[in-house]
Amino acid sequence: MLKMIGFWFQPKKMFRYVCLFLPFLLLNGCFDKKGEIAEPSQIKLEKTEFNSLSGWQNEDFAAVIPVMAKNCQVIMKNNKPYIYDAQIKISNQEYQAVCRRFMAENIKTNAAMKAFMEKEFVPYTISDNGKAEGKFTSYYEATIRASKSKHDAYKYPIYGKPTDLVEINLRDFDSALPNTRLVGRVENGHFIPYYKRGDIENGQINAPVLLWGDDLIDIHFMQIQGSAVAKLDNGEEIRIGFADSNGHKFKGIGSILIEKGLIKREDSSMPKIRTWLRAHPEQAQKLMAENERFIFQRLTNADGPVGALGISLTAGRSLAVDNAYIPLGAMLWLDSHNPDGGKIQKIVFAQDIGSAIKGVVRGDYFWGHGEEALYHAGRMNSSGRYYLLVPKNASIKVN
């Protein structure tokens, strides 16, 4: 395949292609919404004390035990110097040592887990350009109706990863290049961008159909969330997970409706957006196609939606982060609030990523599964901060 796209080995041609193919990455990385040059991130870590974390004494530490056990299983399999590469680097060897002690102690109670945390970890305030406050949204696992065969209302394909989708990372060619993922396909020996959502939904794709859904709006929401539980017409339930994307820029359906004056900003919660789309079926498909990003799925037997760390997510304990800055697998203390003003002060784990989750202090809180989770997740847009919980003996640095 690389011979077919041999120009990638020629730096001048490679960078000329990148400029043509990914101008949105250059713009997003260098400019803010007003077109001004954006201030580069300046991450600062400042050691603090557990007693300074709001809500620490009220944490349900027993609920953390099974999540940490699952998280440690991944950490223990990692052979790299750091837990997972990001600008904030936590040495893996010391983290693994803490995981071994955690498993050896066979912790069962709230008090024992609290004592373990305070003995083995130290909290660090995370700030960016002097600001510790950031934005915290939330997501959930959707539910869709589907069938293994196309019939009646089940006419919308749920695609697996296409056979012709090709991915390239610039850093594979030069370690000094940004960790930029290019997604496309090879046509007549040339690497070109992959199909946009509208093209895919019109059938211009070579991909397996995993299932057939009965509601394009539900499928779109599944793609935004990344996963879903499919209730089949034969009574089965199948969990659908994230497999890959077409590499195009994500644009939220809420933003599209607001820009066109179809809804007001205060009516842009997920439940209200879904209600509007169902009330305007003729416009819905065209409007959703303006989000050019398309998500390909896979079927999984996991006990929950599988995040970027490769393990099933836990409601109220898993957080999607920007893994350019926060390493996957990291433990954090989250201090934010829910859509109704209630406090969210708890230990969470960086176990997932998201196309809209960008920035040093930025998180997407996993609410869980079903309509109640949608009700909360679809309305959450909160300010807050988080603290990195690092093994006491682990070296930590910022690139």
N, C-alpha and C positions, 0 to 999 in steps of 0.2 A: 504493500500500500504506500509506503514512504517513497518508493521509486516512482510511483505514479504522481506523487506530489513533490518531486525532488527540489522544486524551487524553495522549499522550506529550509534547505540547507544553505541557501544563498541569502545572507543577512539583508542586503539592500532590497531584494525582492520580497523577503519575508515581512519586513517592516512596512513596505509599501502596501502589501496585501492587508496587513493588520489595520492600517489607517483607513483602507477602503471598507474592510469588512466590519470593523468594530468601532466606528466613530462614537457610538453611544457610550462605550466604556471610557474612551478618552474624555468625553464631555462630563460624564458622571464622576469621573475620578478627579477632574481638575476644576470644575465649575459648579457653583451653586445654582439655585433656581433663577436667580436674577442675572446670571451670566457673568458674575464676578468670580475671580479666582478664589477657590475655596481654601480655607486654612488647613494645612496638613495636620493630621492627628499627632498630638503630643501626649503620649500615655504616661501617667505618673502613678506609681504604686506607693502607698504610705501605710506602714505597719500600724495596726491599732490593737485594741483589746476586745475580747468577747463581751465584756460588760458594757462596752460603748455601742453595741449593736441593738437597736430598738427592737424589743420583742424577744430577744434571745432567751430570757428566762421562761418564756411561755411556749417555747417550741415543743412540738410533739416529736421528740427524738426517737422514740420507738418506731414511728412511721418511716424514719430515714433508713433504718437497718436493712430492709430488703432491697431498697433502691441502691444503697451503697454496695451491697453484695453483688448486685447485677453489674454495677458500674466497675467494680474492681475486677470482675471477670474479663472485661475488655482491657483494662489497664495492664493486667498481668500478661496478656498476649502480645503487648506492644514491645518491640525490640529496638525502638528508636531512642535517641538520647533524651527526648522530651515527650511528655505524655501524648500530645498531638500538636504538630508544628503550627505555631501562630506567632504574632509579634511578642506576646507575653509567653515566656518559656519557663516551664516548670520541669525540673529534672525528673526523668521517669524512674530511675533506679530507687530514689528515696520514696517516691510515691508508691512503688511496688512494695517496698519494705513496710510501709504503713498498712497497705492492703493485706499483707501476710499477717501482721499483728492483729488486724481487725478480724480476720477469719479464724485465727488461732484462739482468740479470746471468746469466740462464740457468744457474742453479746445478745442479751434477750430483753433487757429492761430499758425504760426511759432514762433512769438515773445512770445506768452503766454506759449508755451511748453518749449522754451528755458529758460524762467524765472522760470518755475516750476522745471525744472531739476536742475538749479543752486541753487535754494532755498532748495530743498528737498534731494539732493544727494551730495555725496563727492566721488571723484575718488581715487583709490588706484593703484599704480603700482604693478604688479605681477611679481615676479622673482623666478627662481628655481636655487639653488646653485649659486646665484649671477648673473644669466643670465636672462635678461628680453626679449631677442630675442627668437623667436620660429618659428615653421613651420606652414604655412597656405596653405592648399589645398582647393579644391572646389568640390562640387557635384551638381547634377541636377536631375530633374524628367524625366525619360525616357519615350519614346513612343513605344508601341509594337502593332502588329496586332494580333487579337485573335478571337476566336469563342466560343460560348457556347456548341458546339458539335464538336466531332472529325470527321474530313472529309478532304479529299484532302491534302493540305499543312498544315492544322491545326492539327498537330499530336504530338506536344510537350506539355505535361501536365504542368499546373501551379498549384502547390499544396498548399492547405491550411495546417493548423497545423495538424500533425499526431495525431491520436487517442491514440497511444501508447507512445508518447513522455512524458518523466518525467523530471522535473526540481527540483534540490535540491540546497539550498544555505547553505554553511558551517556555516555561521553566525547564521542560525536558530537553530543550535545545541549548539553553544557557542558564545556569543557576542565578545569574545576575538579572534575568528578565523577570517581570512580574508573574505571579502565580495566576495566569490568565487562561481560562479554559475556552477553547474555540470548538464550536459544534457545527458540523456541516455534513456534506456528502460529497462524493467524488463523481464528477460528470465529465466525460471526455478528457480524463486525466487532470482535471482541475478541481481543487477543493473550494466549494462554494457554500454559502450559508444554508442551513436546513430550512425546510418548508415552514411557513408561518401558520398560525392557527387556522385562518380562513382556508388556506390550501389543504391542510390536513382534514378539516371537517368536510371538504368537498371531495374527499377520496383520493387526493394526490399523495399517496403514501404506501410504502411497502412494509407493512408491520402486521404481526399477528393480532387477531381480535380475541381478547381474553373473555369478554362477556358482552352482552347487549343490554344497555340501559333503557329505561322508559322515559327519562326526563333529562333533557340536555342541560337544564339549569342546575339540577342536582349534580350532574357530572362535572359541570364547570366549578361548582363549589367544592367538590371532591378534589379537583386539581389544585385549587387555591390552597386547600388544607394539606394536600399531599397524599391523603389516604382516606379510606372509608370502610365501613362494613356493608357488604352487599347482601341484601335479603333476596334470595332467589325465588322464582315462581314455583319451584318444587319443594319449598320449605327449608332448604339449606341456607346457611349463612357462611359467607366467605369474606375473609379480610383482604382488602386490596391495599398494596403499599406503593410507594414511590419507586420508580425504576430509573428514569432519566428525564431530561427535558430537551426541547428543540433548540435551546440556547438563545432564544430571542428575549428581549426585554419584557419584564412583567409590568403590566399596568392594571391596577385594581378596577373592578367594575364600578365600585363606588365613585372613584375619581372620574371615570368616564361619564357617569350619569350626572355628577355635579357640574362638570365642565360644560355639559350640554344644557344645563338648566332644567333637567328633568326631575331632579330631587334637590332638596335643600341639604346643606351640610349636616344640620342637626338630625336629618332623617336618613343618615348614611350608615346606620348599623346594619349588620348582616341580615337579621330577620326582616327588616324593612326593605332592604334591597331585593331580597328574594321575593317578597310580596309584590313589589313593583314589577319585577321581571315577569312573574307569572300573570300579572294583570295585563301585560303588553307583550304577548308571545311573538307577534310579528316583528317587533323591534328588538326583542331580546337577543336573538341569534346574531344579528348584525352588530349590536353593541358589544356583545361578549367577544366577537371576533377582533375587536379593536385591541384586546389584550393579546398580543402576538405570541406570547409564551404558551407552549403546550406541554403538558406533563404526560409522560408515558408511565404505565403502571405495571405492577407484577402481583401475582397472587402469593399469599404468605400464610403460614400456619402459626404465626406468632400470637402471643396472648394480648397483644396491643399493637398499635401502629409502630412501625420500625423507623427510628430516626437515623440521622446521618452517622451516629456512632455505631450503628449496626445492631442495636438492642431495642426491645420494645419500650415505648415511652410510658411514663407513669403520670397519671392525672395529678396535677398540683405539685409535682416534683421535677418534671422535665422542662427545660428551657431551651428554646432555639436562640442561638447567638450568632454574631458575625465571627466566624472562625478564622478570619484574617487577623483578629486581635485576641480573642478568647479561645484557648485551646479546648477542643472537644474532650469531654471526660472531666473537666474541671468542676470543683464543687464551689458553690457561691451562696452567700447569704443575700436574699432578695428582700428589699424594703420598698414596697409600693402599695397600691390599693386597688380594689376591684371596682367595677363600673358603678356600684352603689355606694362607694366611699368606704367600705370596710377594709381593714388592713390586711395586706399580704406580707407577712414577715416570717420567712421560713428558709430552710436549706433547700436549694434546688441544684440540679446537675445540668451542665451544658452537654446536651445529648442530641441536639438537632441544629439545623441551619434553615434559612429561608431566603428566597430571592429578595424580599423586601426588608430583611433584617440586616441593616448596614450601619456600622458605627461602633465605637468603643463601648459606650454605655447604651446598649440597645438590646432588648430581649423580647421574645415572644413566648408567653406563658402557656403551657399545654393544659387545657381545662378538662379534657376527657372526651367522652363519647355521648352522642345523642342530642336530643332537642334542648334539654336543660343546659348542656355544655355550650350549645350554639347560642342560647339566650345570653349567657354571660360572656363568652368569647367574642361574639359579634359586636359587643358594645364597649369592650375594654380598650381604652386609649389613655394610659395613666403615666404620670411622671413618677420617678423613683430613682433608686440607686442600687447597686449591688457591690458586695465585698468578696474578693477572692479568698477562699480558704485553702491555705497551702500547708503541706506537711512541714513541721518545724525545722527539720534537718535538710529540706530540699533547697537546692539553689534555685533562684528565680531571677530572671532578667528580662529586659525589654529590648528588642532589636531597634 
